[in-house]
Structures are given as structure tokens and as C-alpha cells.
């Protein structure tokens, strides 16, 4: 559907002319008249006859060019390309043939050839921006073709015919009835349209059955279909008003298409009434009603526009019970080209339309524009890109309510007829979070990397949602994430978190994953693995240092205890015993007292400065009763420094888990785990 004049429900003017007889001498004049009156189908035949009579080379070149232009108007691009090349070979004077050839090549996705012709046109007519725009559109069209959006597009074969079917519109809230325009056989218009060579267009509708299939289309009941071209409809949200285009014809007169409104009458529609803003000498068409029923968008080439067919709007004045004078949508929407086929979205602020001038893939492309709070359009419209758009004409879009699915029209390859109705939908993005939780191997590195089961993995979304999954025996977990959400991922452990080597549970990891699905436009699997520490009889942490012979914590020791603090925070149900040990030097009694005091210093720091409840900690001093390295081994060390280092290993502070049952009295009441670890002694090695 290349122009406003193809399928004459959107024709600017129409003159009902019969094909002149062969006896008529001036075929060229007749062909030019037919072309000027949008009778391209007739014009092609007349130009071909004129070519056989032409004597001069420049006249033959002009006829070849005009024939190509007529073919382009009815979207026979291969024939148009052929005739443009013939015109160039015949030395046609004028750079427009190069531009039209470039447009034909672009519309057939012959982008390198099209770019070459656009560059030739720039040399021939450097002041015209269409050369640069053509090159740019070819480059972006190739990019969009190579990287399509997620939309899925399918031909609606059950609805389409071998003729033109286009401009679908839902007529009910549930999206079970669709009305569209068709030139198929059996239309009420009957006779051939001299613009296209097809039947006049009429309105048809199809209904969705219980199996989700569209029924065979039937003519719309009532008087909305007549002997002229009708179509391009919009139905009110309540389903009680129908706005449509009707193109009356009268022999010897130029009549513009007009916008009409029909009221629901029984199962059909009453006689349409022309809206008051129409002007007899100017074409109006393709109405689109806003969801609230207060604004009507439409297409016209009336005075005050920006060059081609423009989008306008009229608002309904309830006091006057009439529609206002049209207002142009402005230069952000309208261009020197054609802007057509508006559709007002369910959100009340997004307008979809088609344009052949905004940068696109070729022919008409579908765009969307966002309305400002003041009701104006000032931002550049957004191209829907491939596969919603193609090098052919893409237009007449409609959405099923607020859903990201609906229908549009296109004469792209792969169709059933000329213009076809195509369905589209945006498949949901699928985001999965997957990973594995494994053992750190403990202090000895035994069982490192083995899977840990029954670890709870929790993903907290920026929208407040929480996803949880427990690891299986193989240590793996997986769950789905939502679109446009940022997540923080952590693990929670319990006594039931075990691996092949370690059966007394695992400590939760302070490791934390962060990921976002915001702005991600393709389905994706996010991966996050965790390594967690097994519960051993006694668990070492960074060395706690004291003043010589005293229980006073040195400042650097607080960093070590902060590690333990974080472990308690990460594992909020554990109760621990802090155990301090001395070396063998000094009396047994003094060492026992010193170690008890040192263990208590650790508990006091965590309780007083870090606010860990005392109920979660006990202190135990072992003095020199649990030496890791015996005196006879130390005595064999070669140097004083080596001996001192071995004594230092005996002076240690460790902790063990005595219970998993702590319940914060200030926390919401939940059932705590009922398991306690079996503590059978202390570690024998670091």
C-alpha cells in the first residue's frame, strides 16, 4: 500500500473514467490524465500504447519513466525497477528517476544497490536531503534486518484472500471480533476500481471461535458497505460507534474521501453520517478514535500541513455535541512525506502510525510516538523495526487492548494476496537463575568442590518479590526471574545442608550475587555459584591477638572478631562457643585463667560493641590442655624464631556451633529448626 491513493478509500481524488478506445490518438495525454487522477492501472496500459506511437527519444524516455512510476504506485516493484533502468538507459533527463529507482531497490531489500543509487542522486541533486536520508535508511534497515526485535509475525491465512485485506480493528472488548477492509470478490462495491484493477473495497468481519480460530470473513451487516470504496475503520470502546472512510464517486467530478460515523443498530450499523469537519475538495480518511472517545485522529492533505499526507486530530465538544476543527499533530509526527493509518493505544498516550519519510526500511513503516502531559507530540517517533516493519508497506496496526499482540497490514513477501493482514505478538522474556553450591573443603581442604544439598538460595527482587529454591543432591538450584527487576542473591544454610564428607551442616556464605533483567531484551540464563564452609568440630577464623600475658584485645584483633560477627549475622540461628587456648609456658592454673579471660574478652566485644545477644555466645578457656603442637616437637625446632612460631599456633581462639536453635525474641514468630550438632571434641589440626 504505497500511497494514500492506492486502495481508493484513501484516495485524494478520483475520477471515474473508462479506458479510452484504441481509436483515440493522443495516448500520452490520456495516460498523463489517468496518472494524475490516480488511475494507475489504466495509466500503465495507456503509456505502453503511447510508447509504440512515440517517435522522439526524449519522449520515449519520459514514457518509460512514467510507466515505472505507475508500476511503483501499485507496488509492482520489479516492473518499476525494470522501467526505471530502461528510462536511465534511454537518457531520461531529470534526477528523479535515480531517486525512484533507489526507492524501488530499497523496498526490495537490495540495500547495497540502493545506496549506490542514492549516492548517485546526491551527486545529481545535492540540495535534496532525500539522498542522505535514503542512504541512512538503507544502513539502519540492514542493521534491523540482521538484529530483529523479539516480535513474532505470522500471516493470517484464514482471513486473507488473494486480493487486498488490510486495516484490521477490534470491535469488542474481548478481542473476539475483528473488522477489516477487503477488495475480495463479493464486495458490495462490485465493479473494478480503476486505480488498482481490483474490486472496490468493503468492510468484512471475522469472529474467533472456541478453538481459537478465526471464522470465514463475512460482509459487515447494515449500510456501511455500499457501491463505493469503504474501510479503514475505528470502533469505540463501548462498541456503539463506528468511524470509517468512504470515498464517493460521481462521473466527471473530483470527490475526496471523507470520514463518516455510524451508530450501532441491532446486530448491524445505521447509515453512516459525514462528520462536520470534512471538506468536499480535500480528502479525509483513516479515522482512529482514542480510548476515552474524546479525540479522533485521521489523515488529510488539507492546508496547513507539512507537505504530504498529515495526521490531524479533532476533539469532541460535548456542549456543542460536535467535533472541533482539525488540529495538525505537528512536525515531530508529520513530515514532507506521508504519515498515515493512525491508531490510538489503550494507555491513552501512545499513537501508532505509518510513514514513508521518517527513517525506515522502505515503503510505509510503522512508528509509535509518545504524547507529552500537555497532549502534544514533541519527541521523535520510534520505528518498530524488523520484523514488524519490512521493505514493503507496513501499516494499519491494532492492538488487543493492553496486550502486546494484535494485527497489522503489509504487502511484504510471503503473503497470500496483495495487502494482507498479519498477526504479531511479543513472546515473554524468560530469565532463569541457575547455579551450584559446593563445599570449600573446610580447614583441611577435604571434599573441596563436592555438592551441598538442602541449601536455600534466595533472590530478593527490587520490586519486593522473593524467590527461593533448595539445592538438590547434586548441589544445583534453578528458578525464574521477572523482567525489569534487579536481584540480590544469597544462601541460607541449616543442619540439613550436607555433603558427602560433611554431615553437620554448613555455614551460610557472605558471598552475594547481584544481577538485573532491566534492559535485557533477550531471554537469558543467569549463573551464580556459591562455595560455603562446612561445620567442623572447631572452626578457625583470623587470628585474635592479645597483649602479652593479658586478656586485653589488641586493636587489630577487632578485625578478626568482625569476621566472626559477620558469620553470626549470616547465620542468625546458630549459638556458638568461643574457645581460647594458650601455649605450654607458664603454670597450668595461670594459663587456664588467662584463656578463660581471653575467651570472655571476645564475647564481651561482640556483645557490647557489635550487639550480638549474649544468649548466642558462651566463653570457654582451655589453657594448655589442648595443645596442637607438643613441647617435644617444638624443642626440635632449629631456631628461636621457629620455636616461637610453633608456640604461636597453640595460642589460638576458635569457635564451635553448639546449637542451630537460636530464636531472636524480637523477630517475627517462626518455627526454628529443631536440630543440634553433635559436638564430639575439638579439632586436631589447623
DRENLUM-256136 format. One record per residue (C-alpha): x, y, z. Coordinates in nm, 2 decimals. Layout:
! DRENLUM-256136
east, north, up
X, Y, Z
...
***
This chain:
! DRENLUM-256136
east, north, up
0.00, 0.00, 0.00
0.24, 0.25, -0.13
0.04, 0.57, -0.12
-0.27, 0.74, 0.01
-0.42, 0.68, -0.34
-0.37, 0.31, -0.36
-0.69, 0.14, -0.25
-0.90, 0.44, -0.31
-1.07, 0.45, 0.03
-0.77, 0.68, 0.10
-0.75, 0.84, -0.24
-0.72, 1.22, -0.26
-0.94, 1.24, -0.56
-1.10, 1.00, -0.80
-1.24, 1.05, -1.15
-1.44, 0.76, -1.29
-1.31, 0.72, -1.64
-1.34, 0.44, -1.88
-1.04, 0.31, -2.07
-1.02, 0.51, -2.39
-1.06, 0.31, -2.72
-0.76, 0.24, -2.94
-0.90, 0.49, -3.19
-0.81, 0.77, -2.96
-0.49, 0.93, -3.10
-0.32, 1.10, -2.80
-0.24, 0.81, -2.57
0.03, 1.02, -2.39
-0.22, 1.29, -2.28
-0.47, 1.03, -2.18
-0.21, 0.83, -1.98
-0.09, 1.15, -1.80
-0.45, 1.23, -1.71
-0.51, 0.89, -1.58
-0.19, 0.91, -1.38
-0.29, 1.25, -1.24
-0.62, 1.11, -1.13
-0.46, 0.81, -0.95
-0.58, 0.57, -1.22
-0.25, 0.39, -1.23
-0.39, 0.06, -1.36
-0.53, 0.24, -1.67
-0.23, 0.47, -1.70
0.01, 0.17, -1.74
-0.18, 0.04, -2.04
-0.21, 0.39, -2.19
0.17, 0.45, -2.15
0.25, 0.12, -2.32
0.03, 0.22, -2.62
0.18, 0.57, -2.62
0.53, 0.42, -2.64
0.45, 0.23, -2.96
0.35, 0.56, -3.12
0.63, 0.78, -2.99
0.90, 0.89, -3.24
1.14, 1.10, -3.04
1.40, 0.96, -2.80
1.33, 1.20, -2.52
0.95, 1.12, -2.54
1.02, 0.75, -2.52
1.24, 0.81, -2.22
0.97, 1.01, -2.05
0.71, 0.73, -2.12
0.94, 0.47, -1.97
0.98, 0.68, -1.66
0.61, 0.74, -1.62
0.54, 0.37, -1.67
0.78, 0.28, -1.40
0.62, 0.54, -1.17
0.27, 0.39, -1.23
0.40, 0.04, -1.15
0.56, 0.17, -0.83
0.23, 0.32, -0.73
0.06, -0.01, -0.75
0.36, -0.17, -0.57
0.48, -0.38, -0.86
0.84, -0.30, -0.77
1.01, -0.54, -1.01
0.83, -0.39, -1.31
0.90, -0.04, -1.17
1.27, -0.12, -1.14
1.28, -0.25, -1.49
1.12, 0.06, -1.64
1.34, 0.30, -1.44
1.65, 0.12, -1.56
1.51, 0.15, -1.92
1.44, 0.52, -1.87
1.80, 0.58, -1.74
1.94, 0.38, -2.04
1.72, 0.60, -2.27
1.89, 0.91, -2.12
1.58, 1.04, -1.93
1.65, 1.39, -1.83
1.59, 1.45, -1.46
1.74, 1.32, -1.13
1.40, 1.19, -1.00
1.44, 0.87, -1.19
1.75, 0.79, -0.99
1.57, 0.86, -0.66
1.27, 0.64, -0.76
1.50, 0.36, -0.87
1.68, 0.38, -0.53
1.35, 0.36, -0.35
1.24, 0.06, -0.55
1.57, -0.12, -0.47
1.54, -0.04, -0.10
1.19, -0.17, -0.09
1.32, -0.50, -0.23
1.60, -0.52, 0.03
1.87, -0.46, -0.23
2.04, -0.23, 0.01
2.39, -0.21, -0.14
2.24, -0.13, -0.49
2.00, 0.12, -0.33
2.28, 0.30, -0.15
2.47, 0.33, -0.48
2.17, 0.49, -0.65
2.10, 0.73, -0.35
2.47, 0.84, -0.37
2.42, 0.90, -0.75
2.11, 1.10, -0.67
2.31, 1.31, -0.42
2.56, 1.39, -0.70
2.28, 1.49, -0.93
2.07, 1.69, -0.68
2.30, 1.77, -0.38
2.05, 2.01, -0.22
1.78, 1.75, -0.17
1.81, 1.57, 0.17
1.63, 1.26, 0.04
1.97, 1.13, -0.09
2.12, 1.13, 0.26
1.80, 1.01, 0.42
1.79, 0.72, 0.17
2.15, 0.61, 0.25
2.08, 0.63, 0.62
1.76, 0.43, 0.60
1.93, 0.16, 0.40
2.21, 0.13, 0.66
1.97, 0.11, 0.95
1.73, -0.12, 0.76
2.02, -0.37, 0.71
2.11, -0.34, 1.08
1.75, -0.40, 1.19
1.72, -0.70, 0.95
2.03, -0.85, 1.09
1.92, -0.80, 1.45
1.54, -0.84, 1.47
1.33, -0.75, 1.77
1.15, -1.02, 1.97
0.82, -0.97, 1.80
0.68, -1.27, 1.61
0.49, -1.21, 1.29
0.26, -1.45, 1.11
0.03, -1.43, 0.81
-0.34, -1.46, 0.89
-0.41, -1.71, 0.61
-0.76, -1.79, 0.74
-0.87, -1.43, 0.69
-0.67, -1.32, 0.39
-0.78, -1.35, 0.03
-0.59, -1.33, -0.30
-0.69, -0.96, -0.31
-0.62, -0.68, -0.07
-0.71, -0.72, 0.30
-0.60, -0.46, 0.54
-0.66, -0.22, 0.83
-0.79, -0.46, 1.10
-0.97, -0.32, 1.40
-1.12, -0.50, 1.70
-1.49, -0.43, 1.76
-1.53, -0.58, 2.11
-1.35, -0.56, 2.44
-1.27, -0.92, 2.44
-1.08, -0.91, 2.11
-1.30, -1.19, 1.96
-1.43, -0.99, 1.66
-1.22, -0.81, 1.41
-1.33, -0.58, 1.12
-1.12, -0.51, 0.82
-1.12, -0.37, 0.47
-1.11, -0.61, 0.17
-1.13, -0.59, -0.21
-1.22, -0.96, -0.24
-1.48, -1.09, -0.48
-1.84, -1.05, -0.35
-1.79, -0.70, -0.21
-2.09, -0.47, -0.23
-1.89, -0.22, -0.44
-1.89, -0.48, -0.72
-1.72, -0.30, -1.01
-1.35, -0.27, -1.07
-1.15, 0.01, -0.92
-0.97, 0.19, -1.20
-0.69, 0.28, -0.96
-0.58, -0.07, -0.87
-0.76, -0.30, -1.11
-0.93, -0.47, -0.81
-1.28, -0.47, -0.68
-1.40, -0.17, -0.47
-1.32, -0.22, -0.10
-1.58, -0.31, 0.16
-1.59, -0.39, 0.53
-1.57, -0.75, 0.65
-1.56, -0.91, 0.99
-1.44, -1.24, 1.14
-1.51, -1.39, 1.48
-1.29, -1.61, 1.70
-1.44, -1.95, 1.77
-1.40, -2.15, 2.09
-1.10, -2.33, 1.93
-0.91, -2.00, 1.88
-0.96, -1.99, 1.50
-1.10, -1.70, 1.30
-1.41, -1.77, 1.11
-1.46, -1.72, 0.73
-1.50, -1.34, 0.69
-1.84, -1.21, 0.60
-1.96, -0.86, 0.50
-2.04, -0.63, 0.79
-2.42, -0.60, 0.84
-2.60, -0.28, 0.78
-2.55, 0.00, 0.53
-2.18, 0.08, 0.60
-2.08, -0.10, 0.28
-2.20, 0.04, -0.05
-2.11, 0.08, -0.41
-1.80, 0.29, -0.33
-1.47, 0.22, -0.15
-1.52, 0.20, 0.23
-1.29, 0.09, 0.50
-1.01, 0.19, 0.75
-1.24, 0.18, 1.05
-1.22, 0.25, 1.42
-1.48, 0.13, 1.67
-1.55, 0.30, 2.01
-1.46, 0.12, 2.33
-1.82, 0.05, 2.40
-1.87, -0.09, 2.05
-2.16, 0.15, 1.98
-1.99, 0.39, 1.73
-1.80, 0.31, 1.41
-1.58, 0.57, 1.24
-1.49, 0.49, 0.88
-1.36, 0.62, 0.55
-1.60, 0.64, 0.25
-1.49, 0.75, -0.10
-1.80, 0.86, -0.30
-1.77, 0.87, -0.68
-1.95, 1.08, -0.94
-1.89, 1.08, -1.31
-1.69, 1.38, -1.42
-1.64, 1.51, -1.07
-1.34, 1.50, -0.82
-1.47, 1.39, -0.49
-1.24, 1.35, -0.18
-1.27, 1.06, 0.06
-1.44, 1.16, 0.38
-1.47, 1.05, 0.74
-1.81, 0.91, 0.85
-1.96, 0.79, 1.17
-2.22, 0.51, 1.21
-2.42, 0.41, 1.52
-2.48, 0.06, 1.63
-2.82, -0.06, 1.52
-2.92, -0.41, 1.63
-2.67, -0.65, 1.50
-2.55, -0.41, 1.23
-2.49, -0.04, 1.18
-2.71, 0.25, 1.08
-2.65, 0.47, 0.78
-2.31, 0.65, 0.82
-2.31, 1.03, 0.87
-2.04, 1.25, 0.74
-1.85, 1.44, 1.02
-1.87, 1.82, 1.00
-1.50, 1.90, 0.97
-1.48, 1.73, 0.62
-1.42, 1.95, 0.32
-1.56, 1.83, -0.02
-1.25, 1.92, -0.22
-1.00, 1.77, 0.03
-0.96, 1.40, 0.12
-1.00, 1.28, 0.48
-0.97, 0.92, 0.59
-0.84, 0.65, 0.82
-1.00, 0.76, 1.15
-0.87, 0.64, 1.48
-1.07, 0.70, 1.80
-0.90, 0.75, 2.14
-0.99, 0.51, 2.42
-1.19, 0.78, 2.60
-1.38, 0.86, 2.29
-1.29, 1.23, 2.31
-1.02, 1.25, 2.03
-1.04, 1.14, 1.67
-0.72, 1.11, 1.47
-0.73, 1.10, 1.09
-0.53, 1.16, 0.77
-0.57, 1.46, 0.54
-0.37, 1.67, 0.30
-0.56, 1.98, 0.39
-0.39, 2.32, 0.40
-0.16, 2.39, 0.70
0.03, 2.06, 0.68
0.39, 1.98, 0.62
0.40, 1.86, 0.26
0.24, 1.52, 0.22
-0.05, 1.35, 0.39
-0.05, 1.45, 0.75
-0.20, 1.33, 1.08
-0.47, 1.56, 1.23
-0.70, 1.54, 1.53
-1.04, 1.67, 1.63
-1.19, 1.67, 1.98
-1.55, 1.61, 2.07
-1.72, 1.91, 2.23
-2.00, 1.77, 2.44
-2.17, 2.11, 2.49
-2.19, 2.17, 2.12
-2.24, 1.79, 2.06
-2.00, 1.82, 1.77
-1.64, 1.76, 1.66
-1.39, 2.05, 1.66
-1.20, 2.19, 1.37
-0.89, 1.97, 1.29
-0.55, 2.05, 1.45
-0.23, 1.92, 1.29
-0.02, 1.69, 1.51
0.29, 1.90, 1.44
0.64, 1.85, 1.29
0.75, 1.57, 1.52
0.49, 1.35, 1.37
0.44, 1.49, 1.02
0.70, 1.53, 0.75
0.73, 1.63, 0.39
0.63, 1.27, 0.32
0.31, 1.08, 0.41
0.20, 1.00, 0.76
-0.10, 0.77, 0.76
-0.30, 0.50, 0.94
-0.31, 0.63, 1.30
-0.40, 0.40, 1.59
-0.46, 0.53, 1.95
-0.33, 0.29, 2.21
-0.51, 0.17, 2.52
-0.28, 0.38, 2.75
-0.42, 0.70, 2.61
-0.07, 0.85, 2.54
0.08, 0.64, 2.26
0.00, 0.69, 1.90
0.10, 0.44, 1.63
0.11, 0.54, 1.27
0.29, 0.47, 0.94
0.52, 0.70, 0.75
0.73, 0.68, 0.43
0.96, 0.96, 0.53
1.08, 0.90, 0.88
1.39, 0.68, 0.86
1.26, 0.33, 0.79
1.31, 0.01, 0.60
1.12, 0.11, 0.29
0.77, 0.20, 0.18
0.55, 0.27, 0.48
0.69, 0.18, 0.82
0.50, 0.16, 1.15
0.61, 0.41, 1.42
0.50, 0.49, 1.77
0.50, 0.83, 1.93
0.46, 0.93, 2.30
0.23, 1.22, 2.39
0.35, 1.47, 2.65
0.15, 1.56, 2.96
0.01, 1.86, 2.77
-0.12, 1.64, 2.49
0.14, 1.74, 2.24
0.39, 1.52, 2.04
0.74, 1.67, 2.06
0.97, 1.36, 2.07
1.09, 1.18, 1.76
0.87, 0.88, 1.69
1.02, 0.53, 1.73
1.04, 0.29, 1.44
0.91, -0.06, 1.54
1.19, -0.21, 1.33
1.21, -0.56, 1.18
1.01, -0.79, 1.17
0.72, -0.55, 1.25
0.84, -0.35, 0.96
0.98, -0.46, 0.62
1.10, -0.31, 0.30
0.74, -0.32, 0.18
0.44, -0.12, 0.31
0.35, -0.19, 0.68
0.05, -0.01, 0.81
-0.29, -0.02, 0.98
-0.18, -0.17, 1.32
-0.42, -0.25, 1.60
-0.35, -0.39, 1.95
-0.57, -0.63, 2.15
-0.63, -0.40, 2.45
-0.32, -0.36, 2.66
-0.16, -0.68, 2.54
0.15, -0.69, 2.33
-0.03, -0.86, 2.04
-0.26, -0.77, 1.76
-0.27, -0.73, 1.39
-0.14, -0.51, 1.11
-0.13, -0.49, 0.73
0.15, -0.55, 0.49
0.22, -0.63, 0.13
0.55, -0.79, 0.22
0.67, -1.12, 0.07
0.52, -1.44, 0.20
0.16, -1.31, 0.19
-0.15, -1.46, 0.03
-0.26, -1.16, -0.17
-0.16, -0.80, -0.23
-0.21, -0.64, 0.11
-0.25, -0.90, 0.38
-0.34, -0.90, 0.75
-0.06, -1.02, 0.97
-0.07, -1.11, 1.34
0.20, -1.01, 1.58
0.28, -1.09, 1.94
0.57, -1.02, 2.18
0.67, -1.35, 2.34
0.76, -1.32, 2.71
1.12, -1.29, 2.81
1.23, -1.60, 3.00
1.50, -1.54, 3.27
1.64, -1.82, 3.47
1.88, -1.81, 3.76
2.09, -2.13, 3.79
2.39, -2.23, 3.98
2.56, -2.48, 4.21
2.65, -2.47, 4.58
2.97, -2.66, 4.67
3.19, -2.72, 4.97
3.50, -2.51, 5.04
3.66, -2.83, 5.18
3.70, -2.70, 5.54
4.03, -2.63, 5.71
4.20, -2.93, 5.55
4.06, -2.89, 5.20
3.89, -3.23, 5.22
3.59, -3.27, 4.99
3.65, -2.93, 4.83
3.41, -2.88, 4.54
3.17, -3.15, 4.64
2.80, -3.05, 4.60
2.60, -2.95, 4.90
2.23, -3.03, 4.92
1.95, -2.86, 5.11
2.10, -2.51, 5.09
1.83, -2.24, 5.05
1.91, -1.99, 4.77
1.72, -1.67, 4.80
1.68, -1.40, 4.53
1.52, -1.07, 4.65
1.39, -0.85, 4.37
1.39, -0.48, 4.36
1.01, -0.50, 4.34
1.00, -0.68, 4.68
0.94, -1.03, 4.54
1.14, -1.32, 4.69
1.23, -1.63, 4.50
1.36, -1.93, 4.69
1.49, -2.27, 4.59
1.67, -2.55, 4.78
1.97, -2.72, 4.62
1.92, -3.08, 4.51
2.16, -3.36, 4.59
2.38, -3.26, 4.31
2.41, -2.91, 4.46
2.22, -2.74, 4.17
1.93, -2.49, 4.20
1.72, -2.30, 3.95
1.43, -2.07, 3.94
1.28, -1.80, 3.72
1.33, -1.42, 3.74
1.10, -1.14, 3.64
1.15, -0.88, 3.37
1.29, -0.53, 3.45
1.40, -0.64, 3.80
1.73, -0.62, 3.99
1.81, -0.91, 4.23
2.03, -0.98, 4.52
2.11, -1.35, 4.57
2.22, -1.51, 4.89
2.23, -1.85, 5.05
2.09, -1.97, 5.38
2.21, -2.30, 5.54
2.09, -2.53, 5.82
2.18, -2.86, 5.99
2.02, -3.02, 5.68
2.28, -2.86, 5.45
2.52, -3.15, 5.40
2.76, -3.30, 5.15
2.92, -3.64, 5.12
3.21, -3.55, 5.36
3.04, -3.31, 5.60
2.72, -3.42, 5.78
2.70, -3.15, 6.05
2.57, -2.86, 5.83
2.73, -2.57, 5.65
2.77, -2.20, 5.73
2.60, -1.95, 5.51
2.83, -1.77, 5.27
2.88, -1.40, 5.29
2.91, -1.41, 4.92
2.63, -1.23, 4.75
2.52, -1.23, 4.39
2.38, -0.93, 4.21
2.21, -0.93, 3.87
1.94, -0.74, 3.68
1.70, -0.82, 3.40
1.63, -0.45, 3.34
1.70, -0.35, 2.98
1.78, -0.71, 2.88
1.59, -0.77, 2.56
1.66, -1.14, 2.51
1.58, -1.44, 2.72
1.88, -1.53, 2.93
2.01, -1.77, 3.19
2.20, -1.60, 3.48
2.46, -1.81, 3.66
2.57, -1.78, 4.02
2.77, -2.05, 4.21
2.84, -2.04, 4.58
3.12, -2.20, 4.79
3.03, -2.25, 5.15
3.22, -2.35, 5.47
3.13, -2.68, 5.64
3.07, -2.70, 6.01
3.37, -2.87, 6.18
3.43, -2.95, 6.54
3.61, -2.63, 6.59
3.63, -2.35, 6.33
3.93, -2.13, 6.29
3.90, -1.76, 6.19
4.16, -1.49, 6.15
4.39, -1.48, 6.45
4.28, -1.29, 6.76
4.58, -1.11, 6.92
4.61, -1.00, 7.29
4.86, -0.80, 7.49
5.14, -1.02, 7.62
5.02, -1.22, 7.92
4.69, -1.04, 7.92
4.34, -1.08, 7.80
4.32, -0.73, 7.66
4.23, -0.73, 7.29
4.47, -0.56, 7.06
4.31, -0.32, 6.81
4.39, -0.53, 6.51
4.21, -0.83, 6.68
3.88, -0.65, 6.64
3.90, -0.70, 6.26
3.93, -1.07, 6.33
3.63, -1.07, 6.55
3.43, -0.87, 6.29
3.47, -1.17, 6.07
3.30, -1.38, 6.34
3.04, -1.11, 6.38
2.95, -1.14, 6.01
2.93, -1.51, 6.04
2.68, -1.47, 6.32
2.48, -1.23, 6.11
2.48, -1.45, 5.81
2.37, -1.75, 6.02
2.11, -1.60, 6.26
2.01, -1.92, 6.43
2.34, -2.05, 6.54
2.47, -2.04, 6.90
2.85, -2.06, 6.94
3.11, -2.14, 7.20
3.42, -1.92, 7.18
3.73, -2.12, 7.30
4.07, -1.97, 7.38
4.39, -2.17, 7.42
4.74, -2.08, 7.55
5.08, -2.23, 7.48
5.26, -2.46, 7.74
5.47, -2.19, 7.91
5.35, -2.07, 8.25
5.16, -2.26, 8.52
4.85, -2.46, 8.43
4.63, -2.25, 8.66
4.75, -1.92, 8.52
4.71, -2.04, 8.17
4.36, -2.17, 8.24
4.26, -1.83, 8.40
4.42, -1.64, 8.11
4.25, -1.84, 7.84
3.91, -1.80, 8.01
3.96, -1.43, 8.03
4.06, -1.41, 7.67
3.75, -1.60, 7.55
3.54, -1.38, 7.76
3.70, -1.07, 7.61
3.59, -1.19, 7.27
3.23, -1.25, 7.39
3.23, -0.90, 7.56
3.34, -0.73, 7.24
3.08, -0.90, 7.03
2.81, -0.83, 7.29
2.90, -0.47, 7.38
3.03, -0.33, 7.06
2.86, -0.54, 6.79
2.53, -0.60, 6.98
2.53, -0.98, 6.94
2.29, -1.12, 7.21
2.47, -1.29, 7.50
2.23, -1.58, 7.46
2.41, -1.67, 7.14
2.76, -1.70, 7.29
2.95, -1.87, 7.57
3.32, -1.84, 7.66
3.54, -2.13, 7.74
3.91, -2.13, 7.83
4.12, -2.45, 7.79
4.46, -2.32, 7.89
4.73, -2.55, 7.77
4.52, -2.87, 7.78
4.45, -2.89, 7.41
4.79, -2.82, 7.26
4.81, -2.86, 6.88
5.19, -2.89, 6.89
5.36, -3.07, 7.18
5.67, -2.94, 7.36
5.89, -3.22, 7.23
5.81, -3.12, 6.88
5.88, -2.75, 6.95
6.21, -2.84, 7.12
6.34, -2.99, 6.79
6.29, -2.67, 6.60
6.62, -2.53, 6.47
6.59, -2.16, 6.57
6.43, -1.95, 6.83
6.20, -1.79, 6.57
6.07, -2.13, 6.45
6.00, -2.23, 6.81
5.81, -1.91, 6.88
5.60, -1.96, 6.57
5.51, -2.31, 6.69
5.41, -2.18, 7.03
5.20, -1.92, 6.85
5.00, -2.19, 6.68
4.90, -2.32, 7.02
4.78, -1.97, 7.12
4.45, -1.97, 6.93
4.09, -1.87, 6.96
3.83, -2.08, 6.78
3.46, -2.13, 6.79
3.22, -2.41, 6.76
2.85, -2.43, 6.69
2.66, -2.57, 6.99
2.31, -2.52, 6.86
2.11, -2.42, 6.55
1.81, -2.33, 6.75
1.85, -1.96, 6.85
1.53, -1.76, 6.80
1.55, -1.38, 6.82
1.28, -1.28, 7.06
1.23, -0.96, 6.86
1.19, -1.13, 6.53
0.86, -1.25, 6.39
0.75, -1.58, 6.53
0.86, -1.86, 6.31
0.93, -2.23, 6.37
1.31, -2.27, 6.42
1.49, -2.58, 6.32
1.50, -2.85, 6.59
1.84, -2.99, 6.52
2.16, -2.96, 6.73
2.50, -3.06, 6.61
2.68, -3.34, 6.78
2.99, -3.19, 6.93
3.24, -3.47, 7.00
3.56, -3.29, 7.06
3.79, -3.03, 6.92
3.99, -3.01, 6.60
4.33, -3.18, 6.60
4.48, -2.97, 6.32
4.46, -2.63, 6.18
***
